[in-house]
């Protein structure tokens, strides 16, 4: 049976720093999928947090196969059995195999993947995320305190830096300056820098301010769009211009000529006002040679209960749920460039 048991590498590699109830909360996965913090970087060292009691308990839940801290309905990787989730017999990474064989919960190495989501600063005010434009100037001291600690304590073993799941890397004055002043020598094992952005500010002019050696390690990027038309974009990306987006997507699509990028994708949080645009969204991705990632709407505290219920078309109680399910049968979603994310469970159940 062990050969059939699943393993998730996230709690053994991932170090996500967010604002949460306090700037500096740390998680070993996306908090929407595994909502148990393991410490706070403002009050503890990276080493103390990385092998804290809660971190050890979460890793034990992976070893025993219970995944009891995980939200299966939200996690796309558990639904698809896609890396970082895989069968134990398929794990090839030397350090992870040793962790499995020895049932390690205290790890002899530091975080490999650092997700920097502690600054909510962004140039847009998307309703699925916030009610107004946020530039965190009043929290500057705490943000820089956390960022400096990451630089001093968390980068020695880091192979990936993810900027950012909380705002925009170019819209944030803190992330933008960090990108503009990064030095590869300070991150000796770093293989990949992942950019998660709305792309409104990812222009040729902005890109030139990033050092060439840092540009070269931007291997992957996710561009959050949530629409395939100008009208819907204006609602789901308040403050953004669909025309400017298209111009910037065209520029980003040319970067592979100078940078060996592994993956660039556009993403859509599926909801009542955009689900009918999903096929066109796939077509938009093909126009630029990008991948596609879809996901369920999650309430981050920006909606009333009634508003969320109205928007959440993935809920069986939604009046357009049957139409949504029928749409998902379109063959366009079987394209290998398309990832249905945590909608996979819905498709599988209704197949």
C-alpha positions, 0 to 999 in steps of 0.5 A: 500500500505504501507505493500507492500512498501520496506524498506532498513536498510542500511542508518539506520545502515551502516557506510562505510569509504573509501578513495574516493577523500580523505581518510575518506569519509563516505557512508551509503551503498556501494558507487557503489550502493549509491554514495552520501557521508555523510561526512568525518571522518578526518574533522568531528566527527562520530556523526556529520556525522551520522546525517548530512543533507545528511544522513537525506535526504537519510533516507527520500528517504527510508521512502518515498519509492523513493530510489532516491539515490540508483542505482537499476541496481547495488544493488543486494538487491533491485533486490532480495528484500533480507535483508537489503531490505525487506517489511515494514511489515516484519521489526522486529528490534525494533530500525528500526521499531521505525525509520519507525513508527516515520519517523526518519531521525535523529537517537538516536543511532550510527552506527551499522555496520562499513565497514573499506575501507579506506586503499587500501593496498593489496598483489595482483593487481587485474585488476578489482580493481587496476593497481599495488600492493598498500601498503599505507605507504605514507598515513599511518598518515591519515589512522591511524588518521581515524582508531583511530577515529573509535576506539574512536567514532564509536565502542560503538554501533557497532554490525558488523565490516567489514574488508575490501572492499578496499584491503586485511585485511592480506595484509594491515599492518594497518588492520593486526596490528589492528586485532592482537591487537583488544580487545573485551572489547573495542567493547561491543556490537560487535557480528560479525567481517566480513573478506573480503579477497583474502585468499592468506595470510590467513594461519594457521601461520597468523591466530595464530597471531589473539587473540582467543577472536577475532577469535571467533567473525569472524562469516562471510567471503567472499573470492574474487577469480574471477576464477575456474582455475589456468590460469584464476586466474593468470589473475584476481588475479595478483600475486596470486597462485591458488595452495596456494589458494586451500591450504588456502581454505582447512584450512579455511573450517576447522575453523568451528570446533573451531569457530561457523561461520555463513557463508563463501563464495567465490565470482566472479566478472563476466566478459568476461574472466571468465563467462564460469567458473561460473558452475565450480565456484559453484562446487569449492564452494561445494568442501569446503562447502562454499556459492557463490556470483556473481556480475557484473563487475564495472569500478573503474577507472582501465579500458579504456572505450573500455577495460571495454566494452570488459570485461563487458559481462553482457551488452546487446551490448557484443558479448557474451551476448547471450551465457552468458544469456544461461549459466545462465539458468543452474540449478546449479545456482538454488542451495540455496548456490548460490547468483546471486547478481546484476545479478538477474535482468538479469536472471529475465528479460530473464526468 
